[in-house]
């Protein structure tokens, strides 16, 4: 299983550089599996819920260019990941880095 725990991989995806189709597919599955649960858990505290939902649907739309999908999947994965520069549980600041 490919994990989004390598900062260099996240950076590469965010910059639209080539990542393997296997890694891309695994990340997409991870987003599909974990996105809604995390959003439901923090929806009342995230000021950009509408943007996250729009990014989710755009990232999973096959009509979206691959480079854009890669960037959106990287951003959504960062939202889903349990580690952050600023932990999500810190009131008022937790989602500042998301």
N, C-alpha and C positions, 0 to 999 in steps of 0.2 A: 504494500500500500504506500502510495506517495503522500507524504505529509507536508503541510504548509509550515514547517518549522525551520526552514532554512531562509534566513533573511536575504541571502544573495539570490535565491530562486524567486522570491517575491519581487525583488527589485528587477530582475530580468523580465518577469512577466509584466510588471508595471511599465517597463520601458518598451514593451511590445517585441522583445527579442524572441527568437525561436525557442520554444520548449517542446518536448516530445508530445506527440498526440496522446500517448498513454497517460502521461502526467496531466495533460490538459483535461482528459476525460475523467480521471480520478478526482481532480479538483472540482470539476463540475458536479460530480456525484456527491462530493462532500458538501458543497454549497446546497444542493437540493435536499440533502439529508438534514443538515443542521441549521439552516437559515431561519426557518419559521419558529423553531423552538427558542432560539436566542432572541429573536425579535419580540416574541410574546413575553419573554422574561423581562426585557428591558424597555418595552415600548413606551411606557409612561415617563421614562427618564431620557430618552433619546430625542433630541430636537430635530433630527433629520430623518424621521421614519419614512416620510413620503419619498425622499431621495433614495433610501435603501431599497424600498419596494420597486421603484422605477429601475434602479440599477439591476436588481435581481431579474426582473422580466426581460430587460434589454440584454443582459448577459446570457440568458438562456434562449434567446430568439435566434434561430439559425440565420435569419436575414441580417443580423448584426455582423459587421466585418470581424474577422478573427482577431485582429490586433486590438480592437475595441473590446471584444469579449474577454480577451486575456487581461486587459487592464481592469475591467469591471470585476472579473473573477478574483483578481488579486486584492482589490479593495474590499470585496465582500468576504473573502477569506480572512482578511485582517480583522474585520468586524466579528467574525465567528471565533477566531482563535482565542484560546483561554489566556494567552499572554499578551501584554501590551506594554508600551512605554509607560503609560499611566493606567493602573488597574481600573477596570470598569466600575468596581464597587466604591470608588472614592466619590462621595457626593459632590456634585457640581463640577468636577473635573474629569471624571472617569471616561467620558466619551470624547473629550477634547482632542485626543490623538486619532480617533476613528474618523 
